[in-house]
C-alpha cells in the first residue's frame, strides 16, 4: 500500500515539476550518520543551482532511520522523497526502486555513510555536461582496510578478463547516469544484478572521474566477506558464461591427460608387472579429479540458481509506503 503525505511547503528552493538531478540514496541502519548526511548533502545540492530531488530508500532498517527520514521529509518536502521497504531486500534492489521512482534527467547514486563526499556530485555532473551518459568514480586515497583494497583490485582484474567490463573502482557507489541509461536498466527484470556493470553495457559514452573518499562517519560496513564474495559471483555469472566455457575446456584437458595416464600405467603393468608404489599417486590424481568435478558442479549450480530465481518471477522488493509531496 502506498501512502502520500501532503505537508506545507517550507522554504521553497527551486520549484520544478521535473527535476534536473535525482540523487538516489539507499539507507540501511544509518541512524547515527543521517543528520551529518543532511547537513552536507542539501547545501551541496543547493549550490548547484539546479532543480533537484533526493530519493531515500529505507531498506528495512530496524533502528530509527525510517523516523529520521520521515522527519527530513517534513523539513524539506519540496525536494525530498522517501520510499519505505517492507523488509530488507538489499542495496542494489533499493537503488532499482529509486530508479523506477525518480524523475530527474540525471540520476546520481550515493551511499548514506558519507564515505563519498556529497560535494563531489558536481564533478560527475560536469562530466555529463561534456557528453558522457554514464560517469563512474575512482576513490582517491581510499580509506578501507588493506585486505579490502587487495580483494577489490583482484576482483577488478578478474571481472575485466571474464566480462570485458572496464571499471577501475567497481565498489564506489558515487555514480551518475543519464535518463536513457536508467530507463534501459528499468526494463531489465533480473532478480540479482550489478547496476554499474549493467549501466556500462547500455552506455554509449562512459567515463570515470576521481572523487574523494573518507572514513565512515558512523557505524560499520554492511558488507561482510561472504556478501562481497556473493556480489562478485553475481557479477561474473550475471554477465558472462566464460567460467562455464573455461571449465568445459578444463574438463577436456583433464580427460585427455587421464586417458594418457591410463595408457602409460597399462603399458607399465604389461612391461614391468604389478606395482604397489604408485597407489598413493593414483589416490592423489583421483582426489584432484574429484575436486575439479565438485568445483564444476558448484559453478553449474550458480547458473542454475540464477535461472531458478528468475523463473519464480517474485517481486524484487515490496514497498510499504512512499512519502512524497503531491504535484
C-alpha positions in Angstrom: 0.0 0.0 0.0 1.4 3.4 -1.0 0.7 6.5 1.0 1.3 10.1 0.0 1.7 12.7 2.8 0.9 16.3 1.8 2.6 18.8 4.1 3.1 22.5 3.9 5.9 23.7 1.7 8.5 25.4 3.9 11.5 27.3 2.4 10.9 26.7 -1.4 14.3 26.3 -3.0 13.7 25.5 -6.7 10.2 24.7 -7.9 10.1 22.4 -10.8 7.8 19.6 -11.9 10.6 17.7 -13.5 13.9 18.0 -11.5 17.2 18.0 -13.4 19.1 15.9 -10.9 17.8 13.0 -8.8 20.0 11.7 -6.0 19.2 8.1 -5.1 20.4 7.0 -1.6 19.7 3.6 -0.1 19.6 3.6 3.7 20.0 0.6 6.0 20.6 1.2 9.7 22.2 4.6 9.3 20.6 6.4 12.2 23.9 7.7 13.6 25.0 9.2 10.3 21.9 10.6 8.7 22.0 14.1 10.4 25.5 14.6 9.2 24.5 13.5 5.7 21.6 16.0 5.6 24.0 18.8 6.8 26.3 18.2 3.9 24.1 16.9 1.1 21.4 19.6 0.9 23.8 22.6 0.9 25.9 20.8 -1.8 22.8 20.3 -4.0 21.5 23.8 -3.3 24.9 25.2 -4.5 24.4 23.5 -7.9 21.6 26.0 -8.7 19.6 23.2 -10.4 16.2 21.7 -9.7 16.8 18.5 -7.8 15.2 15.8 -5.7 16.6 13.4 -3.1 15.1 9.9 -3.1 15.9 8.0 0.0 15.0 4.2 0.1 14.8 2.7 3.6 15.8 -0.9 3.1 14.1 -2.4 6.1 16.2 -0.6 8.8 15.5 -1.7 12.3 16.9 1.4 14.0 15.4 4.9 13.8 16.5 5.5 10.2 12.9 5.5 8.9 11.8 8.0 11.6 14.7 10.3 10.7 13.9 10.1 7.0 10.3 11.0 7.7 11.4 14.0 9.8 13.7 15.1 6.9 10.8 14.8 4.5 8.7 17.1 6.8 11.5 19.6 6.8 12.2 19.6 3.0 9.1 18.1 1.2 9.8 20.2 -1.9 13.0 18.2 -2.7 12.7 15.0 -0.6 11.0 11.7 -1.3 11.2 8.6 0.9 10.5 5.1 -0.2 9.9 2.7 2.7 10.5 -1.0 2.0 8.5 -3.7 3.8 11.7 -5.7 4.7 15.3 -5.8 3.8 15.9 -6.5 0.1 19.5 -5.4 -0.4 21.3 -2.3 -1.6 21.0 -2.9 -5.4 17.3 -3.6 -5.2 16.9 -0.4 -3.2 18.7 1.5 -6.0 16.5 -0.1 -8.6 13.4 1.1 -6.7 14.9 4.6 -6.7 15.5 4.4 -10.4 11.9 3.4 -11.0 10.5 6.3 -9.0 13.0 9.1 -9.6 12.1 11.9 -12.0 15.3 13.6 -12.9 17.1 13.7 -16.2 20.4 12.9 -14.5 20.4 10.3 -11.7 23.2 10.1 -9.1 23.6 7.2 -6.7 25.2 7.9 -3.3 25.9 5.9 -0.1 24.5 7.2 3.1 27.7 6.6 5.1 29.5 9.8 3.8 32.5 7.8 2.6 31.9 9.6 -0.7 31.7 13.4 -0.2 28.3 14.8 -1.5 30.2 17.9 -2.6 31.8 15.7 -5.4 28.4 15.3 -7.1 29.3 18.4 -9.1 32.3 16.6 -10.6 30.1 13.9 -12.0 27.6 16.4 -13.4 30.5 18.3 -15.0 31.5 15.1 -16.8 27.9 14.7 -18.1 28.0 18.2 -19.4 30.8 17.0 -21.7 28.5 14.4 -23.3 29.0 11.3 -21.1 25.9 9.3 -20.3 27.5 7.1 -17.6 30.0 8.5 -15.1 31.8 6.2 -12.7 34.2 7.3 -9.9 37.6 6.3 -8.6 38.2 6.7 -4.9 41.2 8.9 -4.2 43.3 7.9 -1.1 40.9 5.0 -0.3 40.3 4.7 3.4 39.4 1.0 3.5 41.4 -1.8 5.1 44.3 -3.4 3.3 42.6 -6.7 2.6 39.5 -5.0 1.1 41.7 -2.9 -1.2 43.6 -6.0 -2.3 40.4 -8.0 -2.8 38.9 -5.2 -4.8 41.9 -5.0 -7.1 41.9 -8.7 -7.6 38.2 -8.9 -8.5 38.5 -5.9 -10.8 41.1 -7.7 -12.8 39.1 -11.0 -12.8 35.9 -9.2 -13.8 37.6 -7.3 -16.7 39.0 -10.6 -18.1 35.8 -12.5 -17.8 33.2 -9.9 -18.8 35.1 -7.2 -20.7 33.6 -4.6 -18.5 36.1 -1.9 -17.6 35.6 -0.3 -14.3 38.6 0.9 -12.3 36.8 1.0 -9.0 33.6 -1.1 -9.0 32.9 -0.7 -5.3 32.4 3.1 -5.4 28.7 4.0 -5.1 29.0 7.6 -6.3 28.0 7.3 -9.9 25.8 9.3 -12.4 23.6 8.0 -15.2 21.5 9.7 -17.9 17.8 9.1 -18.0 18.2 7.0 -21.1 20.6 4.5 -19.4 18.3 4.3 -16.3 15.3 3.6 -18.5 17.1 0.7 -20.1 18.1 -0.6 -16.6 14.4 -0.3 -15.6 13.4 -2.6 -18.5 15.6 -5.4 -17.1 13.8 -7.8 -14.8 16.7 -9.6 -13.3 16.4 -10.6 -9.6 20.1 -10.1 -9.0 22.3 -7.8 -11.0 25.2 -5.4 -10.6 23.9 -2.0 -11.6 27.3 -0.3 -12.6 28.1 -3.2 -14.9 24.6 -3.1 -16.4 24.8 0.6 -17.0 28.3 0.2 -18.6 26.8 -2.2 -21.1 24.0 0.3 -22.0 26.1 3.5 -22.0 27.4 4.9 -25.3 30.0 7.3 -23.8 31.0 6.1 -20.3 33.8 7.7 -18.3 35.3 7.9 -14.8 36.3 10.8 -12.6 38.4 11.0 -9.4 36.5 11.6 -6.2 37.3 11.9 -2.6 37.0 9.1 -0.1 36.6 9.4 3.7 36.2 7.1 6.6 32.6 6.1 7.5 31.0 8.8 9.6 29.4 6.3 11.9 28.6 2.6 12.1 30.3 -0.2 10.2 30.1 -1.7 6.7 27.0 -3.7 5.9 29.0 -5.9 3.5 30.6 -8.9 5.2 33.3 -11.1 3.5 30.6 -13.5 2.4 28.4 -10.7 1.0 31.3 -9.4 -1.1 32.0 -12.9 -2.4 28.3 -13.3 -3.3 28.3 -9.9 -5.0 31.2 -10.9 -7.2 29.7 -14.3 -8.0 26.5 -12.4 -9.2 28.6 -10.1 -11.2 30.6 -12.8 -13.0 27.7 -15.3 -13.6 25.2 -12.5 -14.5 27.3 -11.0 -17.3 29.4 -13.9 -18.7 29.4 -17.6 -19.5 33.2 -17.7 -19.7 33.5 -19.6 -16.4 31.4 -22.4 -17.8 33.3 -22.4 -21.1 36.6 -22.4 -19.3 35.6 -25.3 -17.1 34.4 -27.2 -20.1 37.9 -26.7 -21.7 39.5 -27.8 -18.4 37.3 -30.9 -18.4 38.5 -31.8 -21.9 42.2 -31.3 -20.9 41.8 -33.4 -17.7 40.0 -36.2 -19.7 42.8 -36.3 -22.2 45.5 -36.3 -19.5 43.6 -39.0 -17.6 43.4 -41.2 -20.7 47.1 -40.7 -21.4 47.9 -41.6 -17.8 45.8 -44.8 -18.1 47.7 -45.8 -21.3 51.0 -45.2 -19.5 50.0 -47.2 -16.4 48.6 -50.0 -18.6 51.9 -50.2 -20.6 53.9 -50.2 -17.4 51.8 -53.0 -16.0 52.3 -55.1 -19.1 56.0 -54.5 -19.3 57.0 -54.3 -15.6 54.2 -56.2 -13.9 52.0 -55.1 -10.9 53.3 -52.2 -8.8 52.4 -51.1 -5.3 54.4 -47.9 -5.2 52.0 -46.0 -7.5 49.0 -46.4 -5.3 49.2 -43.1 -3.5 49.9 -41.3 -6.8 46.6 -42.7 -8.1 44.8 -41.6 -5.0 46.2 -38.1 -5.4 45.1 -38.0 -9.0 41.7 -39.3 -8.0 41.3 -36.6 -5.3 42.3 -33.9 -7.8 39.7 -35.0 -10.4 37.0 -35.3 -7.7 37.8 -31.8 -6.5 37.6 -30.5 -10.1 34.3 -32.3 -10.5 32.9 -30.8 -7.3 34.0 -27.3 -8.3 32.3 -27.8 -11.7 29.1 -28.8 -10.0 29.2 -25.8 -7.8 29.8 -23.5 -10.8 27.0 -25.0 -12.7 24.8 -24.6 -9.6 25.5 -20.9 -9.6 24.0 -20.6 -13.1 21.1 -23.0 -12.3 20.4 -21.0 -9.1 20.1 -17.8 -11.2 17.7 -19.4 -13.5 15.7 -20.7 -10.6 15.4 -17.2 -9.1 14.3 -15.7 -12.4 11.6 -18.3 -13.3 9.9 -17.8 -9.9 9.2 -14.2 -11.0 8.8 -13.0 -7.5 8.8 -9.2 -6.8 12.3 -7.8 -6.3 11.1 -5.6 -3.4 7.9 -4.7 -1.6 7.1 -1.0 -0.9 5.2 -0.3 2.3 4.8 3.5 1.7 6.1 6.4 -0.2 6.4 9.8 1.4 6.2 12.5 -1.3 4.6 15.8 -1.9 1.7 15.6 -4.3 2.2 17.6 -7.6 
